Amino acid sequence: MQARSSATGARRIDGWLHPLYWRITGVRDAMMARVRSAGLVVAAVVVVAACLTIGHERAPTRQLLAVAVAMGAVAVLWVLQRSARVSATRELPRVGSVGVPMRYRVTVRNDGSRALARAWWIERPVDARPGVDEFRRQREPGEDERNRFDRTFAWFRWQWLMWRKRSFDGGAGAEEIRLVPGGEMRVTVGLVPARRGVIELADPRLLLPDPFGLLQRCVRVRCDVGRITIFPARHPLPRFDLPGTEAWRQHAESDAGLAGDIGGFTGLRDYRAGDPLRRMHWRSWARTGKPMIKELEDASEPRHALLLDTCGGDDGDEVFEACVSVAASFAMLADEDRGRIDLMFVQDGVRGVRAGAGHGGCEVLLDALATVVAQRGGSLDALADAVLPDAGELGACLVVLHGWDEARAAFLKKLRDLGVALVPLVVGAGERPAGVPGHWLDARQLARDLAKLPPRLVGWD
């Protein structure tokens, strides 16, 4: 009863704190967008000089105060009279990666009747303030170790949630914008994606500072909303052998010899000199007037499954994001002549994506992983059932698990009963618990643990 009462009280306090922090953060962001670092210094000088002049007749202090106030007044008046009418067009890349700096070009046009000078481009990210339910439910890592005051008022939790939800860092243009009326200029903009998914560039601004650089006016720019798909963070992997590959290859080669062909139909392409006539697609040739060739899967290429556990944690959770990063790192095998990779995970049912010969490169898998979300209360049984029809064709099954418990042990046992060569990759926080099979990966030391994988990955027998 006491614990339940305490939890109810905590939720009530969080509900009262959320609108307060929401307004405080909004006012702070609005001020920081308009007051530059030099302006904060001058404001501090005004406060200190004003305090020192109270009850004293020190001429230098009064002069310093007068100069600082005068500079501030000039800056305010100058900024108020600055304006601009600007439109822009972005040249955005289609994809990016978490933590990898990216650059793109923006063509800025002066639609006003006055010349424009001393202006800079800035991309403002979408509002990262958390919702009330998210603020109540989520907990900052290590929050239980803070003192009672910090736990009660949860300001550090609010800051952590905002930091975790930010879409990118940077976004400033590299060149000063100087334009005559009707003139155009190309500006290089750099930013660093902070999280995977689709980031929106919906609030471009033009910064118009005063001559002293104390204040600046933020003018909205007319520009279409830009979107970039951000792939998960990837880490380099050592060279290793996957269990089950050689057995699969021998089985595939024997089947190919008996069948007299190399695999199933995957698509059509234009005829190239030397292509066998038996693979000619005569109907397409008759319809289009161009010779077309059937593309078939190469049965000599091994096929592997990459299973991602999405049934634990929450979106943005440190361990869940580490699981996605591990899956993205292994998805790169599709570009290393390791055979086909079948990525499968639970998201409103079982979703499967294939990459490899005849199915595109690793970008197909990374594109799916960019938008994968955690499924609270989901079950892994559906994922095991999805592997069943193709179990006999798989060389190895890489299983990325969110922690370790009885449900995940039962999931691996079900896969093992299908006769699949399993490689468990269990992601968690801290030291390896007892009884965990396969490879343990610490979410906070992911790059280190992935780099230490052995030359032959450990399976689960």
For each residue, the residues with C-beta under 8 A, 3 or more apart:
1: 4 5
2: 5 6
3: 6 7
4: 1 7 8
5: 1 2 8 9
6: 2 3 9 10
7: 3 4 10 11
8: 4 5 11 12
9: 5 6 12 13
10: 6 7 13 14 152
11: 7 8 14 15 136
12: 8 9 15 16
13: 9 10 16 17 152 153
14: 10 11 17 18 132 135 136 154
15: 11 12 18 132 136
16: 12 13 19 20
17: 13 14 20 21 135 153 154 158
18: 14 15 21 22 132 135 136
19: 16 22 23
20: 16 17 23 24
21: 17 18 24 25 129 135 155 158
22: 18 19 25 26 129
23: 19 20 26 27
24: 20 21 27 28
25: 21 22 28 29 129 158 162
26: 22 23 29 30 129
27: 23 24 30 31
28: 24 25 31 32
29: 25 26 32 33
30: 26 27 33 34
31: 27 28 34 35
32: 28 29 35
33: 29 30 124 205 216 218
34: 30 31 79 215 216 217 218
35: 31 32 39 40 43 214 215 216
36: 39 40 209 213 214 215 216
37: 40 41
38: 41 42 212 213 214
39: 35 36 42 43 72 75 213 214 215
40: 35 36 37 43 44
41: 37 38 44 45
42: 38 39 45 46 68 71 72 212 214
43: 35 39 40 46 47 72
44: 40 41 47 48
45: 41 42 48 49 64 68
46: 42 43 49 50 65 68 69 72
47: 43 44 50 51
48: 44 45 51 52
49: 45 46 52 53 61 62 64 65 68
50: 46 47 53 54 65
51: 47 48 54
52: 48 49 56 58 61
53: 49 50 56 58 61 62 65
54: 50 51
55:
56: 52 53 61
57:
58: 52 53 61 62
59: 62 63
60: 63 64
61: 49 52 53 56 58 64 65
62: 49 53 58 59 65 66
63: 59 60 66 67
64: 45 49 60 61 67 68
65: 46 49 50 53 61 62 68 69
66: 62 63 69 70
67: 63 64 70 71
68: 42 45 46 49 64 65 71 72
69: 46 65 66 72 73
70: 66 67 73 74
71: 42 67 68 74 75 212 214
72: 39 42 43 46 68 69 75 76 214
73: 69 70 76 77
74: 70 71 77 78 210 211 212
75: 39 71 72 78 79 210 211 212 214 215
76: 72 73 79 80 215
77: 73 74 80 81
78: 74 75 81 82 210 211 215
79: 34 75 76 82 208 209 210 215 216 217
80: 76 77 217
81: 77 78
82: 78 79 208 210 217
83: 112 208 217 219
84: 110 112 116 119 206 208 219
85: 110 111 112
86: 108 109 110 111 112 116 206 219 221 222
87: 108 109 111 221 222 223
88: 106 107 108 109 121 204 221 222 223
89: 106 107 223 224
90: 104 105 106 201 223 224 226
91: 104 105 106 107
92: 104 201 226 227 228
93: 96 102 104 228
94: 228 229
95: 228 229 230 231 363 366 367
96: 93 100 102 193 228 229 230 231
97: 100 193 230 231 232 233 234
98: 193 194 195 196 230 231 232 233
99: 192 193 194 233
100: 96 97 192 193
101: 170 190 191 192
102: 93 96 190 191 192 193 228
103: 188 189 190
104: 90 91 92 93 188 189
105: 90 91 186 187 188 189
106: 88 89 90 91 121 173 186 187 188 189 204 223
107: 88 89 91 184 185 186 187
108: 86 87 88 121 177 179 184 185 186 187 221
109: 86 87 88 179 182 183 184
110: 84 85 86 115 116 179 180 181 182 183 184
111: 85 86 87 182 222
112: 83 84 85 86 116 181
113: 181
114: 181
115: 110 178 179 180 181
116: 84 86 110 112 119 177 178 179 180
117: 176 177 178 179
118: 176 178 208 209
119: 84 116 176 177 178 206 207 208
120: 172 173 176 177 206 207 209
121: 88 106 108 172 173 177 187 189 204 205 206 207 221
122: 171 172 173 204 205 206 207 218
123: 168 171 172 189 191 201 203 204 205
124: 33 171 203 204 205
125: 128 166 167 168 171 199 203
126: 167 199 200 202 203
127:
128: 125 162 163 165 166 167
129: 21 22 25 26 162 165
130: 134 135 138 158 161 162 165
131: 134 135
132: 14 15 18 135 136
133: 136 137
134: 130 131 137 138 161
135: 14 17 18 21 130 131 132 138 154 157 158 161
136: 11 14 15 18 132 133
137: 133 134 314
138: 130 134 135 157 161 314
139: 143 144 157
140: 143 156 157 160 161
141: 160 318
142: 145 146
143: 139 140 146 150 151 154 156 157
144: 139 151
145: 142
146: 142 143 150 151 156
147: 150 151
148: 151 152
149: 152 153
150: 143 146 147 153 154 155 156
151: 143 144 146 147 148 154
152: 10 13 148 149
153: 13 17 149 150
154: 14 17 135 143 150 151 157 158
155: 21 150 158 159
156: 140 143 146 150 159 160
157: 135 138 139 140 143 154 160 161
158: 17 21 25 130 135 154 155 161 162
159: 155 156 162 163
160: 140 141 156 157 163 164
161: 130 134 135 138 140 157 158 164 165
162: 25 128 129 130 158 159 165 166
163: 128 159 160 166
164: 160 161 195 316
165: 128 129 130 161 162 195 316
166: 125 128 162 163 169 194 195
167: 125 126 128 193 194 195 199 200
168: 123 125 171 191 192 193 194 199
169: 166 191 192 194
170: 101 190 191 192
171: 122 123 124 125 168 189 190 191 201
172: 120 121 122 123 189 190
173: 106 120 121 122 177 187 188 189
174: 187 188 189 190
175: 185 187 188
176: 117 118 119 120
177: 108 116 117 119 120 121 173 185 187 206
178: 115 116 117 118 119 185
179: 108 109 110 115 116 117 183 184 185
180: 110 115 116 183
181: 110 112 113 114 115
182: 109 110 111
183: 109 110 179 180
184: 107 108 109 110 179
185: 107 108 175 177 178 179
186: 105 106 107 108
187: 105 106 107 108 121 173 174 175 177
188: 103 104 105 106 173 174 175
189: 103 104 105 106 121 123 171 172 173 174
190: 101 102 103 170 171 172 174
191: 101 102 123 168 169 170 171
192: 99 100 101 102 168 169 170
193: 96 97 98 99 100 102 167 168 196 199 228 230
194: 98 99 166 167 168 169
195: 98 164 165 166 167 199 230 316
196: 98 193 230 231 232 233 321 324 369 370 371
197: 229 230 370 371
198: 227 228 229 230 370 371
199: 125 126 167 168 193 195 227 228 230
200: 126 167 225 226 227
201: 90 92 123 171 204 225 226 227 228
202: 126 225 226
203: 123 124 125 126 220
204: 88 106 121 122 123 124 201 220 221 223
205: 33 121 122 123 124 218 219 220 221
206: 84 86 119 120 121 122 177 218 219 220 221
207: 119 120 121 122 216 217 218
208: 79 82 83 84 118 119 216 217 218 219
209: 36 79 118 120 213 214 215 216 217
210: 74 75 78 79 82 213 214 215 216
211: 74 75 78
212: 38 42 71 74 75
213: 36 38 39 209 210
214: 35 36 38 39 42 71 72 75 209 210
215: 34 35 36 39 75 76 78 79 209 210
216: 33 34 35 36 79 207 208 209 210
217: 34 79 80 82 83 207 208 209
218: 33 34 122 205 206 207 208
219: 83 84 86 205 206 208
220: 203 204 205 206
221: 86 87 88 108 121 204 205 206
222: 86 87 88 111
223: 87 88 89 90 106 204 226
224: 89 90
225: 200 201 202
226: 90 92 200 201 202 223
227: 92 198 199 200 201
228: 92 93 94 95 96 102 193 198 199 201
229: 94 95 96 197 198 367 370 371
230: 95 96 97 98 193 195 196 197 198 199 370
231: 95 96 97 98 196 234 328 363 366 367 369 370
232: 97 98 196 321 324 325 327 328 366 369 370
233: 97 98 99 196 325 328
234: 97 231 325 328 329 332
235: 325 329 446 447 450 451
236: 329 447 450 451
237: 240 329 330 332 333 450 451 453
238: 451 452 453 455
239: 455
240: 237 453 454 455 456 457
241: 245 455 456 457
242: 245 302 304 338 395 396 398 421 423 457
243: 396 421 423 456 457 459
244: 247 248 394 395 396 420 421 459
245: 241 242 248 249 302 304 339 395 396
246: 249 250
247: 244 250 251 395 421
248: 244 245 251 252 302 303 393 394 395
249: 245 246 252 253 300 302 395
250: 246 247 253 254
251: 247 248 254 255
252: 248 249 255 256 299 300 301 302
253: 249 250 256 257 299 300
254: 250 251 257 258
255: 251 252 258 259 299
256: 252 253 259 260 261 262 263 299 300
257: 253 254 260
258: 254 255
259: 255 256
260: 256 257
261: 256 296 299
262: 256 296 297 298 299 300
263: 256 266 296 297 298 299
264: 296 297
265: 294 295 296
266: 263 295 296 297 358 359
267: 294 295 358
268: 281 284 292 293 294 295
269: 272 292 293 295
270: 290 291 292 293
271: 275 280 290 291 292 293
272: 269 275 293
273:
274:
275: 271 272 279 280 293
276: 279 280
277: 280
278:
279: 275 276 293 294 296
280: 271 275 276 277 285 291 292 293 294
281: 268 284 285 292 293 294
282: 285 286
283: 286 287
284: 268 281 287 288 290 292
285: 280 281 282 288 289 290 291 292
286: 282 283
287: 283 284
288: 284 285 292
289: 285
290: 270 271 284 285
291: 270 271 280 285
292: 268 269 270 271 280 281 284 285 288
293: 268 269 270 271 272 275 279 280 281
294: 265 267 268 279 280 281
295: 265 266 267 268 269 358
296: 261 262 263 264 265 266 279 358
297: 262 263 264 266 301 340 357 358
298: 262 263 301 357 358
299: 252 253 255 256 261 262 263
300: 249 252 253 256 262
301: 252 297 298 339 340 356 357
302: 242 245 248 249 252 338 339 340 395 396
303: 248 339 340 342 356 390 393 394 395
304: 242 245 333 338 339 340 341 342 394 395 396 397 398
305: 341 342 344 387 390 394 396 397 398 420
306: 327 330 331 341 342 343 344 365 398 400
307: 344 345 383 387 397 398 399 400
308: 323 324 327 343 344 345 369 372 400
309: 312 323 345 380 399 400 401 402 408
310: 320 345 346 347 372 373 374 375 378 402
311: 346 374 375 377 378 379 380 402
312: 309 319 320 374 402 403
313: 317 319 320 374 402
314: 137 138 317 320 374 376
315: 320 373 374
316: 164 165 195 320 321
317: 313 314 320 321 374
318: 141 321 322 429 443 444
319: 312 313 322 323 402 403 427 428 429 443
320: 310 312 313 314 315 316 317 323 324 374 402
321: 196 232 316 317 318 324 325 443
322: 318 319 325 326 427 441 443 446
323: 308 309 319 320 326 327 400 401 402 427
324: 196 232 308 320 321 327 328 369 372
325: 232 233 234 235 321 322 328 329 446
326: 322 323 329 330 400 425 427 441 446 450
327: 232 306 308 323 324 330 331 343 369 400
328: 231 232 233 234 324 325 331 332 365 366 369
329: 234 235 236 237 325 326 332 450
330: 237 306 326 327 333 341 398 400 425
331: 306 327 328 334 341 343 355 362 365 366 369
332: 234 237 328 329 335 336 362
333: 237 304 330 336 338 341 362
334: 331 338 340 341 355 356 361 362 364 365
335: 332 361 362
336: 332 333
337:
338: 242 302 304 333 334 341
339: 245 301 302 303 304 356 357 395
340: 297 301 302 303 304 334 354 355 356 357 359
341: 304 305 306 330 331 333 334 338 354 355 356 362 365
342: 303 304 305 306 352 353 354 390 394
343: 306 308 327 331 352 353 354 355 365 368 369
344: 305 306 307 308 350 351 352 353 383 386 387
345: 307 308 309 310 350 351 372 383
346: 310 311 349 350 351 375 378 379 380 382 383
347: 310 351 372 373 375
348: 351
349: 346 382
350: 344 345 346 382 383 385 386
351: 344 345 346 347 348 368
352: 342 343 344 386
353: 342 343 344 364 365 368
354: 340 341 342 343 359 364
355: 331 334 340 341 343 359 360 361 362 363 364 365
356: 301 303 334 339 340 341 359
357: 297 298 301 339 340
358: 266 267 295 296 297 298
359: 266 340 354 355 356 364
360: 355 363 364
361: 334 335 355 364
362: 331 332 333 334 335 341 355 365 366
363: 95 231 355 360 366 367
364: 334 353 354 355 359 360 361 367 368
365: 306 328 331 334 341 343 353 355 362 368 369
366: 95 231 232 328 331 362 363 369 370
367: 95 229 231 363 364 370 371
368: 343 351 353 364 365 371 372
369: 196 231 232 308 324 327 328 331 343 365 366 372
370: 196 197 198 229 230 231 232 366 367
371: 196 197 198 229 367 368
372: 308 310 324 345 347 368 369
373: 310 315 347
374: 310 311 312 313 314 315 317 320
375: 310 311 346 347 378
376: 314
377: 311
378: 310 311 346 375
379: 311 346 382
380: 309 311 346 383 384 407 408 411
381: 384 385 411 414
382: 346 349 350 379 385 386
383: 307 344 345 346 350 380 386 387 411
384: 380 381 387 388 411 414 415 418
385: 350 381 382 388
386: 344 350 352 382 383 389
387: 305 307 344 383 384 390 391 394 397 415 418 420
388: 384 385 391 418
389: 386
390: 303 305 342 387 393 394
391: 387 388 394 418 419 420
392: 419
393: 248 303 390
394: 244 248 303 304 305 342 387 390 391 397 420 421
395: 242 244 245 247 248 249 302 303 304 339 421
396: 242 243 244 245 302 304 305 420 421 422 423 457 459
397: 304 305 307 387 394 415 420 421 422 423
398: 242 304 305 306 307 330 423 425
399: 307 309 411 412 415 422 423 424 425 438
400: 306 307 308 309 323 326 327 330 425 427
401: 309 323 404 408 411 412 424 425 426 427
402: 309 310 311 312 313 319 320 323 408 427
403: 312 319 408 426 427 428
404: 401 408 409 426 428 433 435 436
405: 408 409
406: 409 410
407: 380 410 411
408: 309 380 401 402 403 404 405 411 412 426
409: 404 405 406 412 413
410: 406 407 413 414
411: 380 381 383 384 399 401 407 408 414 415
412: 399 401 408 409 415 416 422 424 437 460
413: 409 410 416 417
414: 381 384 410 411 417 418
415: 384 387 397 399 411 412 418 420 422
416: 412 413 419 420 422 460 461
417: 413 414
418: 384 387 388 391 414 415
419: 391 392 416
420: 244 305 387 391 394 396 397 415 416
421: 242 243 244 247 394 395 396 397 459
422: 396 397 399 412 415 416 438 459 460
423: 242 243 396 397 398 399 438 439 457 458 459 460
424: 399 401 412 436 437 438 439 460
425: 326 330 398 399 400 401 438 439 441
426: 401 403 404 408 436 437 438 439 440 441
427: 319 322 323 326 400 401 402 403 441 443 446
428: 319 403 404 432 433 440 441 442 443
429: 318 319 442 443 444
430: 442
431: 442
432: 428 436 440
433: 404 428 436 440
434:
435: 404
436: 404 424 426 432 433 440
437: 412 424 426 460
438: 399 422 423 424 425 426 458 459 460
439: 423 424 425 426 449 453 457 458
440: 426 428 432 433 436 449
441: 322 326 425 426 427 428 446 449 450
442: 428 429 430 431 445 446 448 449
443: 318 319 321 322 427 428 429 446
444: 318 429
445: 442 448 449
446: 235 322 325 326 427 441 442 443 449 450
447: 235 236 450 451
448: 442 445 451 452
449: 439 440 441 442 445 446 452 453
450: 235 236 237 326 329 441 446 447 453
451: 235 236 237 238 447 448
452: 238 448 449
453: 237 238 240 439 449 450 457
454: 240 457 458
455: 238 239 240 241
456: 240 241 243
457: 240 241 242 243 396 423 439 453 454
458: 423 438 439 454
459: 243 244 396 421 422 423 438
460: 412 416 422 423 424 437 438
461: 416
